């Protein structure tokens, strides 16, 4: 009885793994481009899964941080995280996506302090962060004050030369 039970469980796990592995994923990413208004850079990865039996929950790992993907509709998931502008680096962020089984293995390995390289993600993608606009180097008010002082200096020196 237990042997057949184990075989049925193994076959069902293989069926689930093959259906999730057969999915086609498409990832669109968005990042903060203006650092003048906000204090943190926002990163968003929107994932679309095309398969018959899409995973009910999707999880992500970005540079050691585990994130839960929000369900954004049928076969659509969204992963987002924030970084301080001082810590956020320009370039590509490698995002690995996991189903529930992979996420469970990942948490166990991290809890035990082991390497997570043995866990295979269902999909991975890059989120490109080109950096954020932090404003002009010189404010226009400061530049106007400097220009007006220079004009005042030349006007005063020109007036003193004419008077003398």
C-alpha positions, 0 to 999 in steps of 0.5 A: 500500500505504501509503495503504490502510494509513494509511486502515485505521489512521485508520478503526480510530482513529476506531472506537476513539475513537467507542467510548470517546466513547460511554461513559457514566461515573459518578463517586463520590467520597470524601474524608477527614473526620477530621484528628485521626488522619491527617496527609494528606487522602485523595481517592478518585474511583471511576469506572464506565464503561458501554460495549461496549469500555471503555478498558483503562487510564484516567488522570486529571489533577488540578490539574496532577498526572497520576494513573494509575487503578487497575483496580478490577474490570470497567469500574471504575476508581479514582483517588486522591491525597493532600494535606497538610491545610495545602495541601488547600483546601475546595471542588471539585477538577476531575478530568479522565479520559483514555484512553491516546491522550489521556494520551499527548498530555497527557504530550507537551504537558506535557513540551514546556511547552505548554498542555494545553487542546487535549486533550479528556478522555473524561470530567470530574467534580468531587470535593467536599472539605468540609474535615476535622474537626481537633478541638475548639478547647479540649481537655476536660482544659484546660477541666476544669483551668480550671474547677477553678482557678476553683472553688478560687479562689471556695472559698478567697475565700469561706472567707477571708471567712467566717473574717474 
